[in-house]
Amino acid sequence: MRGNIAQLMQQAQKMQENMQRVQEELASLEVTGNAGGGMVAVTLTGRMECRKVRIDPGVLSDPEMAEDLVAAAFNDAVNKANAASQEKMGAATAGMPLPPGMKLPF
């Protein structure tokens, strides 16, 4: 019994170290979402901080369309950042049995 607890604690510590490494990787990760066939591009970090917005000058003649394209590009970038985060977090917790439905980070 005591050996099992020690082994579980080692696994938890290793997972914590992996999680910290992944969070650092995500902080430096940049993803770009596009809309309107590349007419609008939004670049976010893995922490959902906006780094860059690029708008084709031709889009600015229609403010409503520009707004819609910026929103769509932002949502595309968020989806890409979330997918990258889930992939990296899944790799960090591989081998550590988690209860069904439990997601990390908590």
C-alpha positions in Angstrom: 0.0 0.0 0.0 2.8 2.4 1.0 4.6 1.7 -2.3 1.5 2.5 -4.3 1.1 5.9 -2.6 4.8 6.7 -3.2 4.4 5.7 -6.9 1.2 7.8 -7.2 3.0 10.8 -5.7 5.9 10.4 -8.1 3.5 10.3 -11.1 1.6 13.3 -9.8 4.9 15.3 -9.4 6.0 14.3 -12.9 2.6 15.3 -14.3 2.8 18.6 -12.5 6.3 19.2 -14.0 4.9 18.3 -17.5 1.9 20.6 -17.0 4.2 23.5 -16.1 6.4 22.9 -19.1 3.3 22.7 -21.4 1.9 26.0 -19.9 5.2 27.7 -20.7 5.1 26.3 -24.3 1.5 27.5 -24.7 2.5 31.0 -23.5 5.0 31.2 -26.4 2.7 29.5 -28.9 1.1 31.7 -31.6 -1.8 30.8 -33.8 -3.4 32.7 -36.6 -7.1 32.7 -37.4 -8.3 33.8 -40.8 -11.6 34.9 -42.4 -12.7 36.0 -45.8 -10.2 34.0 -47.6 -7.3 35.6 -45.7 -8.7 39.1 -45.9 -8.6 39.3 -42.1 -6.1 37.6 -39.9 -5.9 37.6 -36.1 -2.9 36.2 -34.2 -3.3 35.0 -30.6 -0.9 33.4 -28.1 -1.8 30.2 -26.3 -2.9 32.4 -23.4 -5.5 34.1 -25.7 -3.6 37.4 -25.9 -4.0 39.2 -29.2 -0.7 39.8 -30.8 -1.7 41.1 -34.2 -4.7 42.0 -36.4 -4.2 42.3 -40.2 -7.1 43.7 -42.3 -7.0 43.9 -46.1 -7.7 47.6 -47.0 -10.4 46.5 -49.4 -12.5 45.2 -46.5 -12.6 48.6 -44.8 -15.1 50.0 -47.4 -17.8 47.9 -45.7 -17.7 48.4 -41.9 -20.2 45.7 -41.1 -18.4 43.1 -43.2 -15.1 44.1 -41.6 -16.6 43.6 -38.1 -18.0 40.2 -39.1 -14.6 39.1 -40.6 -12.6 40.3 -37.5 -15.0 38.3 -35.2 -14.8 35.2 -37.4 -11.0 35.4 -37.6 -10.8 35.9 -33.9 -13.0 32.9 -33.3 -10.9 30.8 -35.7 -7.8 31.7 -33.8 -9.4 30.9 -30.4 -10.5 27.5 -31.8 -7.0 26.8 -33.0 -5.4 27.8 -29.7 -7.9 25.6 -27.8 -7.1 22.7 -30.0 -3.4 23.1 -29.5 -3.9 23.5 -25.8 -5.9 20.3 -25.5 -3.4 18.4 -27.6 -0.5 19.5 -25.5 -2.3 19.0 -22.2 -3.3 15.5 -23.3 0.3 14.6 -24.0 1.4 16.0 -20.6 -1.1 13.9 -18.7 -0.6 10.7 -20.7 -0.1 7.7 -18.5 -1.8 9.3 -15.5 -5.2 7.8 -14.9 -7.8 10.4 -14.5 -11.4 9.8 -13.6 -13.8 9.9 -16.5 -15.0 13.5 -17.3 -12.1 15.1 -15.4 -10.4 17.7 -17.5 -7.1 19.6 -16.9 -6.3 22.2 -16.0 -8.8 22.1 -13.1 
